[in-house]
Amino acid sequence: MSYIKVRGVEHYYEWINKPSDTENKPVMVFIHGWAGSGRYWHSTAHALSEQFDCLVYDLRGFGRSHGQPTVAKESESVVESAELRSPQAEFKARQELTYELEEYADDLAALLDELQIQCVYVTAHSMGASIATLFLNRYPQRVEKAILTCSGIFEYDEKAFTAFHKFGGYVVKFRPKWLEKIPFVDRMFMARFLHASIPAAERKAFLHDFLTADYDAALGTIFTSVSKAAAELMPQEFAKLTVPTLLVAGEYDIIIPAEMGRQAAALSNKVEFVMIPNTAHFPMLEDATTYLKRVREFLK
């Protein structure tokens, strides 16, 4: 397991096909969605690993990444800057880091800096696709092409958003760890996200990631990703895109309906829209063959 400190926070990352001095393949970085982890990108990354060195990581507060800055140990001062790693600096980082999606876009930039990677291809999903969109506009010179899966724009509805935030708060608060021991609970948990079946191991991994997500990060990103500010910001961000982008939607996605993706893609001539039939919120797992075919066509 590999960890790297990014903006004071320990982030988990892994190379599906680690770069070497003998090969000069481009890097593709994968960004997961809310309450998930980079694990669900493994099969897609493996499928693309002959063409790319694939970098999978867990967003701050999700999966195996920490939620807040950690205080440095004394021994770290030998190899790390005292100014950056002192308790005072860590405390300052804790105060400055928020759960705004723009902050997560900056996390990615800092991660690439730490790994000394200048330019990448980006593949992102759901909330991760919103983060990726912000990254594309903040750092366009660092991205060759992007694939956004299950992303789109939505209109603000105060009553609906208030109800969603209230319900989301309860969901995040009441996550007993024993839940994953109940037979078939993974099927029930994933039912609203899927139209076609996925392997049991994938379903159980999703449930585990949800149950172990950092409380502040899980709750904070509910409020920042589904908000009046996001509803106003994201159409502007899609309209500003200059990086060639493929937006993939699932035909039966009820989390982010395909029409939301179609409307987002229509805002920029840099965005190509495609819908995968008979899939919902995880088309890359529900119909990997079609998903990869579309992605490879775009990457050519």
RAHUGI-V148582 format. One record per residue. SS is DSSP state (@ for helix, = for strand, . for the rest). Layout:
ss->(SS	SS)
This chain:
ss->(.	=	=	=	=	=	.	.	=	=	=	=	=	=	=	.	.	.	.	.	.	.	.	.	.	=	=	=	=	=	=	.	.	.	.	.	.	@	@	@	@	@	@	@	@	@	@	@	.	.	.	=	=	=	=	=	=	.	.	.	.	.	.	.	.	.	.	.	.	.	.	.	.	@	@	@	@	@	.	.	.	@	@	@	@	.	@	@	@	@	@	@	@	@	@	@	.	.	.	.	@	@	@	@	@	@	@	@	@	@	@	@	@	@	.	.	.	.	.	=	=	=	=	=	=	.	@	@	@	@	@	@	@	@	@	@	@	@	.	@	@	@	=	=	=	=	=	=	=	.	.	.	.	.	.	.	.	@	@	@	@	@	@	@	@	@	@	@	@	@	@	@	@	.	.	.	@	@	@	@	@	.	.	.	@	@	@	@	@	@	@	@	@	.	.	.	.	.	.	@	@	@	@	@	@	@	@	@	@	@	@	@	.	.	@	@	@	@	@	@	@	@	@	@	@	.	.	@	@	@	@	@	@	@	@	@	@	@	@	@	.	.	.	=	=	=	=	=	=	=	.	.	.	.	.	.	.	@	@	@	@	@	@	@	@	.	.	.	.	.	=	=	=	=	=	=	.	.	.	.	.	.	@	@	@	@	.	@	@	@	@	@	@	@	@	@	@	@	@	.)
